Structure formats: structure tokens, C-alpha cells
Amino acid sequence: FFLLRRTMAPPSKDKFFQGEEGVLAVYDIDYEKAFDFNYDLTKNSSFMVMIHPMCWPALPFVCCFVNSSMFRDNIDDKIRAQHVAITRDGIKYVTDRHKTGCRMDCQDQGKVSKTVPFDKITDCDVEEPAGASGPCCCMVQNTLTTVNVDTASGSRGDGVGGGGHELTLQGLIDPHQFKKDVWSMKRGEGIQGSAVVDPVSASMGMDRSTEPTVEMTKAKSSSFFGGGKSAAPSATSDLAPLMVENNSLLKEQNSILQKILAKK
């Protein structure tokens, strides 16, 4: 049964999932904050590669590319291509199509969508930012909150977002609300402003319009027990013509065999 909560969640600024069927809640990512962290981290990591003498000939090109608007736009596009929502089926994470490399059409990164069903989730934890990341001599302070989602048969080696988890989300504006809503959906309690859904039917994307009604149940029961005008023919009436035809074929075969034996 569907029950609606009285409280409503604040509207999301992300309109990527607008009009999409089955979406219950959308969660905003702090794109500016995520860009600042990833830009500094990628830039410092690129310069550290140049320490190796074999890479020195490419140092002028790397310096030009890292300080170009193309480099900034690639990182910004990659960050803003990420979208997160909770649907009736599970957690939906989408990386939309975006530019990469020299930003030519042939280098576009295609859209990637991933859904983690609620009944498969075994863990959903929030990791607060602490310490620093990047090369040892030019590290970047961690400023993004991370949400790690694990499953019983999860991708421990190459999960989406890295870290060996089934799904890793960085930079959510309200990660604790996201975690709360995930566990609420897994328990079948629903989330703010949405319906309460059974966790099994939610993860399977069940359409309630296909559930059996009382009339359908009665009709099936009547048909099963042979009652009513719409009852199916009995098994005996279906097999009778076949048995008669089979007997006639056996008689014909016996007649042919007797003629063959008589000639001998």
C-alpha cells in the first residue's frame, strides 16, 4: 500500500531528471567545490609526472595544456556531467555526455548510467573530508564529503567513482540526507514527499497496475476449478481426438504388416 508523507523535501536545483518516470528525489552536487578540488588535484598530479627525466621534453606542452582554458573546461564538464537521484528501482547515478582531451567531437565521452537496487545494498556510509590527497610534495586538502555504497556482490576493484566500492559519490550538498533516504527506501518506508514502497517491489521496478485484482483472482480461480462459462476444456476432451487418430494409425500399420507376412 502507498502512504504519502506530510513533509516535503526542498526542491533540487538539478533539473537533469525532470520529467523522468520513477524518480523520487534528486540530490544536488556542489559543482563549484568539486571543481576546485579536482582542478588542483589533477594539475598537481600532472606536474609531478614531469619530474621523471624521460618526461622533460614534454614539459612545455604539459605546462601550456594545464594552464589553458581547455584543461579547466574538461574538468568542469566532467564534474557537471554527474547527476544523482533515488528512483523506485534504486540509486541512479548518471554521467552525461561531455567533452574530453582537445574537446573535439571524436573525443566526446558518452553518457553512462548506473542503478544500484535497494535490495542489493549492504552498506551506505558517509566519509567526512580529512587529510590531503595528491603528490607528496604538493598535496591538496580534502574538502569533499564522500558517500560509499556497497553491495553483496559489489565491484570491489573498479566500482564507479573509485575506491573499490560499488558506487562512490563525492561532493553531495546533503550527503547525510541521501544516506538517510537510501536506508529508508531499503526498509520500505519511503522518503520525504514520496510514496512508501516495498523494498522488493521497489528494486524490481514493479508497476502496481499489473498487480492482480479481486476480479482477476476470481476469474483465475473459476477457470482453474472448471467453473463458469469461460472455463477451459477438460484435459480428456483435448486428448480424445488425438487418441482416436493414434488408434487409427496403429490399425493401419498392423494391416500393412499382416499383408507383408502373408506374402512370405
C-alpha positions as CSV (number, residue, x, y, z in Angstrom):
1,F,0.0,0.0,0.0
2,F,1.2,3.5,-0.8
3,L,1.3,6.1,2.0
4,L,2.3,9.7,1.5
5,R,4.4,11.7,4.0
6,R,3.3,15.1,5.1
7,T,6.8,16.7,4.9
8,M,8.2,17.7,1.6
9,A,11.9,17.7,0.7
10,P,13.3,21.0,-0.6
11,P,13.3,21.2,-4.4
12,S,16.6,20.3,-6.1
13,K,18.4,22.7,-8.4
14,D,19.5,19.8,-10.7
15,K,16.9,19.6,-13.4
16,F,18.5,16.7,-15.3
17,F,15.9,14.1,-14.2
18,Q,13.0,16.4,-14.7
19,G,10.1,14.6,-16.3
20,E,11.7,11.2,-15.9
21,E,9.3,8.5,-14.7
22,G,10.1,6.8,-11.4
23,V,12.4,9.4,-9.9
24,L,11.5,10.1,-6.3
25,A,14.3,12.5,-5.2
26,V,17.2,14.3,-6.8
27,Y,20.4,15.3,-4.9
28,D,22.5,18.3,-5.7
29,I,26.2,18.2,-6.1
30,D,28.3,21.2,-5.1
31,Y,29.9,21.6,-8.5
32,E,32.0,24.6,-7.7
33,K,33.5,23.0,-4.7
34,A,34.1,19.7,-6.5
35,F,35.7,21.6,-9.4
36,D,38.2,23.5,-7.2
37,F,39.3,20.3,-5.5
38,N,39.6,18.2,-8.7
39,Y,41.3,21.0,-10.7
40,D,44.1,21.5,-8.1
41,L,44.5,17.7,-7.7
42,T,44.7,17.0,-11.4
43,K,47.0,19.9,-12.0
44,N,49.4,19.0,-9.3
45,S,49.4,15.3,-10.3
46,S,50.2,16.3,-13.9
47,F,53.2,18.4,-12.9
48,M,54.5,15.6,-10.7
49,V,54.7,13.3,-13.7
50,M,57.2,15.7,-15.2
51,I,59.7,15.1,-12.5
52,H,60.9,12.0,-14.4
53,P,63.7,12.9,-16.8
54,M,62.0,10.9,-19.6
55,C,59.1,13.3,-19.5
56,W,61.1,16.6,-19.6
57,P,60.8,17.0,-23.4
58,A,57.0,17.2,-23.0
59,L,57.2,19.7,-20.0
60,P,56.5,22.8,-22.2
61,F,53.4,21.2,-23.7
62,V,52.1,20.0,-20.4
63,C,52.5,23.4,-18.8
64,C,50.7,25.0,-21.7
65,F,47.8,22.5,-21.6
66,V,47.4,22.5,-17.8
67,N,47.2,26.3,-17.7
68,S,44.8,26.5,-20.7
69,S,41.1,27.1,-20.6
70,M,40.7,23.7,-22.4
71,F,42.1,21.9,-19.3
72,R,39.7,23.8,-17.0
73,D,36.7,23.3,-19.2
74,N,37.3,19.5,-19.4
75,I,37.4,19.2,-15.6
76,D,34.4,21.4,-15.2
77,D,32.4,19.5,-17.8
78,K,33.2,16.2,-16.2
79,I,32.1,17.4,-12.8
80,R,28.9,19.0,-14.0
81,A,28.0,15.8,-16.0
82,Q,27.4,13.9,-12.8
83,H,23.8,13.5,-11.5
84,V,22.4,11.5,-8.6
85,A,18.8,10.5,-7.9
86,I,16.8,7.9,-5.9
87,T,14.2,6.1,-8.0
88,R,11.7,3.3,-7.4
89,D,14.4,0.9,-8.6
90,G,17.3,2.1,-6.5
91,I,20.1,4.7,-6.6
92,K,20.6,6.1,-10.1
93,Y,24.0,7.7,-10.9
94,V,24.4,9.3,-14.4
95,T,27.5,10.8,-16.0
96,D,26.1,12.7,-19.0
97,R,28.0,13.1,-22.3
98,H,30.8,15.6,-22.0
99,K,34.0,16.9,-23.8
100,T,37.5,15.4,-23.1
101,G,41.0,15.8,-24.5
102,C,41.2,18.5,-27.1
103,R,37.4,18.9,-27.0
104,M,36.9,17.5,-30.5
105,D,33.6,15.7,-31.2
106,C,35.5,12.5,-31.8
107,Q,36.8,12.6,-28.2
108,D,33.4,13.0,-26.5
109,Q,32.8,10.8,-23.5
110,G,29.4,9.0,-23.9
111,K,26.6,9.0,-21.3
112,V,26.9,6.3,-18.6
113,S,24.1,5.4,-16.3
114,K,24.2,3.0,-13.3
115,T,21.4,1.9,-11.0
116,V,22.1,0.2,-7.6
117,P,19.0,-1.7,-6.5
118,F,17.9,-1.2,-2.8
119,D,17.7,-4.9,-2.1
120,K,21.4,-5.4,-3.1
121,I,22.8,-2.6,-0.9
122,T,24.7,-3.8,2.2
123,D,26.3,-0.6,3.3
124,C,25.9,3.1,2.7
125,D,28.3,5.3,4.7
126,V,29.4,9.0,4.7
127,E,33.1,9.7,4.8
128,E,33.9,13.2,6.1
129,P,36.8,15.1,4.5
130,A,40.1,14.9,6.3
131,G,43.8,15.0,5.4
132,A,45.1,15.6,1.9
133,S,45.4,13.9,-1.5
134,G,47.8,14.0,-4.4
135,P,51.6,14.0,-4.8
136,C,53.6,14.1,-1.6
137,C,55.2,17.5,-2.2
138,C,52.1,19.3,-3.5
139,M,49.1,17.7,-1.8
140,V,45.6,19.1,-1.9
141,Q,43.5,19.4,1.2
142,N,40.4,17.1,1.1
143,T,37.3,19.2,1.1
144,L,34.6,16.9,-0.4
145,T,32.4,14.6,1.6
146,T,32.2,11.1,0.2
147,V,29.3,8.6,0.2
148,N,30.3,5.0,-0.3
149,V,27.7,2.4,-1.4
150,D,28.5,-1.3,-1.2
151,T,26.6,-4.4,-2.3
152,A,26.9,-8.1,-1.5
153,S,28.3,-8.8,-5.0
154,G,29.8,-5.3,-5.4
155,S,32.7,-4.2,-7.6
156,R,35.5,-4.1,-5.1
157,G,38.1,-3.5,-7.7
158,D,36.6,-1.0,-10.2
159,G,33.4,0.4,-8.8
160,V,32.0,3.7,-10.1
161,G,33.8,6.6,-8.6
162,G,36.8,4.5,-7.5
163,G,37.8,3.3,-4.0
164,G,36.8,-0.3,-4.6
165,H,33.1,0.4,-3.8
166,E,30.0,-0.4,-5.9
167,L,29.4,3.4,-6.0
168,T,31.3,6.4,-4.7
169,L,29.7,9.8,-4.7
170,Q,31.7,13.0,-3.9
171,G,30.6,16.5,-3.3
172,L,26.9,15.9,-2.4
173,I,25.5,19.0,-0.7
174,D,23.5,17.0,1.8
175,P,25.1,13.5,2.0
176,H,23.6,12.7,5.3
177,Q,20.1,13.2,4.0
178,F,21.0,11.0,1.0
179,K,22.2,8.2,3.3
180,K,19.0,8.5,5.4
181,D,16.8,8.3,2.3
182,V,18.7,5.2,1.0
183,W,18.2,3.3,4.2
184,S,14.6,4.5,4.4
185,M,13.8,3.2,0.9
186,K,15.6,-0.1,1.7
187,R,13.3,-0.6,4.7
188,G,10.3,0.2,2.5
189,E,9.4,3.4,4.5
190,G,9.7,5.8,1.5
191,I,11.3,9.2,1.6
192,Q,10.0,12.8,2.1
193,G,7.4,13.7,-0.4
194,S,7.3,10.2,-2.0
195,A,5.3,7.0,-1.5
196,V,6.2,4.2,0.7
197,V,7.3,1.3,-1.4
198,D,8.0,-2.3,-0.5
199,P,11.8,-2.8,-0.9
200,V,11.5,-5.9,-3.1
201,S,9.0,-4.3,-5.4
202,A,10.9,-1.1,-5.5
203,S,14.2,-2.8,-6.5
204,M,12.4,-4.7,-9.2
205,G,10.6,-1.7,-10.6
206,M,7.1,-3.3,-10.1
207,D,4.2,-1.5,-11.8
208,R,1.2,-1.6,-9.5
209,S,-1.1,-1.6,-12.5
210,T,-0.1,-5.2,-13.2
211,E,-1.0,-6.4,-9.7
212,P,-3.9,-8.9,-9.6
213,T,-7.2,-7.5,-8.7
214,V,-10.0,-9.3,-6.9
215,E,-11.9,-9.8,-10.2
216,M,-8.8,-11.3,-11.8
217,T,-8.2,-13.6,-8.9
218,K,-11.8,-14.9,-9.0
219,A,-11.6,-15.4,-12.8
220,K,-8.4,-17.4,-12.5
221,S,-9.8,-19.5,-9.6
222,S,-13.0,-20.2,-11.6
223,S,-11.0,-21.2,-14.6
224,F,-8.7,-23.4,-12.6
225,F,-11.6,-25.4,-11.0
226,G,-13.5,-25.6,-14.2
227,G,-16.4,-23.3,-13.2
228,G,-18.1,-20.6,-15.2
229,K,-18.6,-20.2,-18.9
230,S,-15.0,-19.2,-19.5
231,A,-13.6,-22.4,-18.0
232,A,-11.0,-24.1,-20.2
233,P,-11.9,-27.5,-21.7
234,S,-11.0,-30.6,-19.7
235,A,-7.8,-32.5,-20.4
236,T,-9.8,-35.5,-21.5
237,S,-11.8,-33.6,-24.2
238,D,-8.5,-32.2,-25.5
239,L,-6.8,-35.6,-25.8
240,A,-9.7,-37.6,-27.1
241,P,-9.3,-36.7,-30.8
242,L,-5.6,-37.4,-30.6
243,M,-6.1,-40.8,-29.1
244,V,-8.6,-41.7,-31.8
245,E,-6.2,-40.6,-34.6
246,N,-3.4,-42.6,-33.0
247,N,-5.5,-45.8,-32.8
248,S,-6.4,-45.5,-36.5
249,L,-2.7,-45.2,-37.4
250,L,-1.9,-48.3,-35.3
251,K,-4.6,-50.3,-37.1
252,E,-3.3,-49.2,-40.5
253,Q,0.3,-50.2,-39.6
254,N,-0.9,-53.6,-38.3
255,S,-2.8,-54.2,-41.6
256,I,0.3,-53.5,-43.6
257,L,2.4,-55.8,-41.5
258,Q,-0.1,-58.7,-41.9
259,K,-0.1,-58.3,-45.7
260,I,3.8,-58.4,-45.7
261,L,3.8,-61.6,-43.6
262,A,1.1,-63.2,-45.8
263,K,3.3,-62.8,-48.9
264,K,6.2,-64.5,-47.3
